[in-house]
Amino acid sequence: MFVNKTSNMKLRRDIKGINERVLVKGNKRRKYIYFDNAASTPTLIPVLNEMEDYLNWYSGIHRGTGYKSLISSKIYDDCHEVIGNFVGADLSRDTIVFVKNTTEAINKLSYRLQLQPNDIVLISSMEHHSNELPWRSKAQVKYAQFDNNGKLDLNNLDCLLKRYHPRIKLLAVCGASNVTGHINDVHLLAQMAHAYGCKILVDGAQLVPHQRFNMNPGSDSKHIDFLAFSGHKIYSPFGLGVLIGPRETFMNGSPEYQGGGTVKLVFKNEVFWSDPPDKEEAGSPNVVGAYALARTLAYLDKLGMDNLAKNEEELTAYTLEKLRALNFVKVYGSQPRVGVISFNLKDIPHALVGAILCFEAGIGLRTGCFCAQKYVRYLLGVKEDFEQLQFYEGNEIDKIPGMVRISLAPYNTREEVDHLITWLRYIADNKYEFRRRYKISPVQGGYIPLDILNKEYIKNVYNHYMKP
Ligand SMILES: Cc1ncc(COP(=O)(O)O)c(C=O)c1O
């Protein structure tokens, strides 16, 4: 595979805070390694510069008079098009609605589809809670199962579509899992759903940041009807989420949030709604968040999403090879995948591994169930069991089922991965010593070291940013 490293080197140089050092064992400082990109990505210096510049012209928008309001209104409105174009939305058919994040986008859709209690929403068994719970409260949810390789079982999916259509109103699937990084062939799934007259929502939270995504506009049966994703997972942590879907869906009925900005005319007994997206964006909108995401996507376009994806693919393959060479590590999930990798170490609680890597190796990652409890239990072979609630409530985090998750981005490096691997070996070789040196803190809900002076350090950094 030919990999052009220029784009990821540039990306790395432009990451805000890439050289930040943190406290590690021995009262030393080490350059922080961030392997939690699936949660939120850092931001980009060139975009921050553009934002600072634009803020000179920032203003309240729509219905304002004055040049700043006129310019800001046009910028905000045009950001819809820029962001829609980035994911290949059909601008003649679709509305691009700005919300807070993917969770809000999916919740909004769950209201706007006007589902009836007997309707069915079909989801995969690997969904994030944000693409499961909104549906459970509005309709009946059926779960498509896995095949023996841990992929979505297409025969099972087809059987469900056949058995339950036309009651199935939506197939809602993630583009990529936030647990295993597994990529679903969403365009094939779209074709299957459309064959039964059913629409598809892609939860793009973990796919859009990693690969060039195209909704396949037009009449192609592989087109994606609805797409949701979050700015903070694609280098733009300024509170903007995106929901894209056919304008007609949002023309029907009333929006779930109502108020300023959503209406054309209000009479005592009658309301005439604005056209979408205004109708769906109640209250004063997030102008700065929209600008930041639009400029971030323009930056990524310039670097080339395909280049970045190739770099990430190569780093992911390297990491998997290194992890699989460790006989005390179990890696979950199957190909194809983005750079999200979950694993466990033999005989060491996932939360303890995370704490050691945080406090001693200077690595930021995540442990637990990653808001996908049913999927994680399935992968671990753990039954649904209410006893687990005791573990949560008693802070017995060593007993809570879970995993360690690293999530890579193209700006991460092989050297960073090597550092992780060295530490995993060290942890496995010294697991009894580490168990003695850490305790569970009910206040922090995690393991903390007994012998590292991190409390004072955390207080100092906090005070720097939250000056009294
Ligand atoms: C696959 C997936 N869907 C939805 C979400 C929810 O995203 P947000 O927290 O931005 O609403 C996440 C967050 O991690 C995710 O990974």
The ligand as a Tripos MOL2 file, in Angstrom:
@<TRIPOS>MOLECULE
LIG
   16    16     1     0     0
SMALL
NO_CHARGES

@<TRIPOS>ATOM
      1 C1        -21.1870    5.3440   16.9750 C.3       1 LIG1
      2 C2        -21.5920    6.4990   17.8300 C.ar      1 LIG1
      3 N1        -22.8200    6.9920   17.7190 N.ar      1 LIG1
      4 C3        -23.2460    8.0440   18.4440 C.ar      1 LIG1
      5 C4        -22.4080    8.6460   19.3410 C.ar      1 LIG1
      6 C5        -22.8870    9.8190   20.1160 C.3       1 LIG1
      7 O1        -22.1770   10.9340   19.7070 O.3       1 LIG1
      8 P1        -22.3180   12.3120   20.4930 P.3       1 LIG1
      9 O2        -21.7820   12.0510   21.8620 O.co2     1 LIG1
     10 O3        -21.4940   13.2700   19.7290 O.co2     1 LIG1
     11 O4        -23.7480   12.6440   20.5310 O.co2     1 LIG1
     12 C6        -21.1120    8.1600   19.5060 C.ar      1 LIG1
     13 C7        -20.2120    8.7660   20.4980 C.2       1 LIG1
     14 O5        -19.1970    8.2450   20.8560 O.2       1 LIG1
     15 C8        -20.6890    7.0770   18.7210 C.ar      1 LIG1
     16 O6        -19.4560    6.5980   18.8170 O.3       1 LIG1
@<TRIPOS>BOND
     1     1     2 1
     2     2     3 ar
     3     2    15 ar
     4     3     4 ar
     5     4     5 ar
     6     5     6 1
     7     5    12 ar
     8     6     7 1
     9     7     8 1
    10     8     9 2
    11     8    10 1
    12     8    11 1
    13    12    13 1
    14    12    15 ar
    15    13    14 2
    16    15    16 1
@<TRIPOS>SUBSTRUCTURE
     1 LIG1         1 GROUP 0 **** ****
